Amino acid sequence: MGLNLKSSDILFFDTAPFIYFFERHPEHYQPLEALFSQLYETGAQAITSVITYIELTTYPARLGESRLVKKYRDYLTNSENLSLFPLNMDIADHVANLRAKHRFKTPDAIQLGTAFACGADYVVTNDKAWQRFKEVKVVLLSELES
């Protein structure tokens, strides 16, 4: 499928796409690399939540890999077309509504609530359960590879 991005588009990225990109996953790396290239070429914006930072850095922190934790932090906070959003009361209101309506677990609801509150046009994930969320177009990684 791929995406035909415009400069005004906002893409919310779940944690898994970052992990697959950073670790050069054999199946997902190329489509993600193409998507990130298109994102930068068009000037579209990527966003994610602090949940992504927590999920991305927990395992390296457990292994004592503080340099990798810092590398991830630098990437998520200093990339030109990427914004990292903290949890705030506006997002929390969306999270509560998503949990009530769709019964998402709290971390997933924070991710999706952030996407919705921040005006995302697309949510990029590998979580099929997120397709229940109809407020924003959910794009599975498998759809990028088609």
Sequence and secondary structure as in RCSB ss.txt:
>XXXX:A:sequence
MGLNLKSSDILFFDTAPFIYFFERHPEHYQPLEALFSQLYETGAQAITSVITYIELTTYPARLGESRLVKKYRDY
LTNSENLSLFPLNMDIADHVANLRAKHRFKTPDAIQLGTAFACGADYVVTNDKAWQRFKEVKVVLLSELES
>XXXX:A:secstr
      TT EEEE HHHHHHHHTT TTTHHHHHHHHHHHHHHT EEEEEHHHHHHHHHHHHHTT HHHHHHHHHH
HHH TTEEEE   HHHHHHHHHHHHHH   HHHHHHHHHHHHTT SEEEES GGGGG  SSEEEEHHHHH 
